[in-house]
Amino acid sequence: MDALPARPLSRSAINELKDADRVAFAKGVFISLDDSAEQDVEDTGTVVLSTSDTTQVVSLLDPGWVVDREINHVGQTDPSEFGSAIWELVSDEYSAWMEEYASDRDFTIN
């Protein structure tokens, strides 16, 4: 977490994380409001990261990046596949929150 800057990460910064030695999967949760002028959001404060041992959901909060959730891999878990599955779960959670708190807005999560 100390290596992450204390600001939202861009898509390109997340892609650079994928190139790091220990990172097997890195993907941000980007929420675009379809009715806004800026439909392609370029920064996020939520990222799913997987290494060979764990998958973490990290979020940018007031003190900086914090581990929201950490799941240890068991057995022969493929870190990329596991990270992708966790990203799907997290994006589903964000969709549910958007439906609950901004039901009058159209949005895309990618």
N, C-alpha and C positions, 0 to 999 in steps of 0.2 A: 504494500500500500504506500510505503514511503516514496516509491519511485514514481507514483502518479502525481501529476500537478494538481494543485488545489483549485481546479476549475473543471467545468464540463469537458468531456473528451469529444473530439471530432471523429468522423468516420475514418479519416486517414490515420489519426493517432491510435485508434483501435486496431486498424490494420497493421500498424507497426508493432503493436503488442503481440500479434499473431506470429511475428517473425522472431520474437524472443525465444531463447533456448528452451525455457521450461514451460512455455505457454502452448498448449495443444489446441485450445479453442478460445476465441475472444469475440464477443458480439455485444453491441450496445442495444438498448431498447430506445428507439426513436419514435416519438409520438408527433404526428403531423395533424393539425386541424385542417380539414379539407376545405373549410369555408374561409380560411385566412389567406392573406396576400402571399405569405411565405409558406408554401405547402411542403417544401422539402427541407425538413429540419436537419441541421448539420451537427448539432452538439447534443450530448446526453449526459445525464448524471447517474445512469444505471448501466452496469456492464456485467455480463456473465463471463467468468474466466475459468478455464480448466487447465490443470497441470496433470501429470501422470497420477498424482495421489488424491487430489481434491478438485471439486468444482465450487466456486464461490460466486455469490451475487454480491457485488459491491456497489455502494451508493454514495453519492457526494452529499454530505450533510455539512452543517456549520463548522465542525472541527476539521473537515477534510473527508477523504475517502474512508469509508468504514465497511467492514464485512457485515452485510445484512444476514447472509446465510452461508454456511459452509457444509458441504456434504462430502464425506470421505468416500472414495471409490472402493468397492468391494470386489474381490476376485479379479476376473479378466475384463474389467470394464474398459471400454474404449473411451478415452477422455473426450474426444471430439464428439462422438455420438451422445455421450452423457451430457456434455455441455449444451449441445443443441436441444436435447430434450428438456433440460432445465430452462433454457431460453424460451422455449415454447410455453412452459408453465408460467414463467414470469410475465411474458407478453399477454397470456390469457388473464392473469391477475390484473394487469394494467387495463386491459379491455373492460373487465368487470367494473373497475373503479371509474373508468370514463363513462360507462353506461349509467352508473349510479349517480355520479356527481356532475356530469356534463351531458345528460341524456339528450339535450337539445342541439348538440354539436355532432357533426360527422367527423370522424377521425380515421387515421390509418396508423397502424403500428408496424414498423419494419426495422 
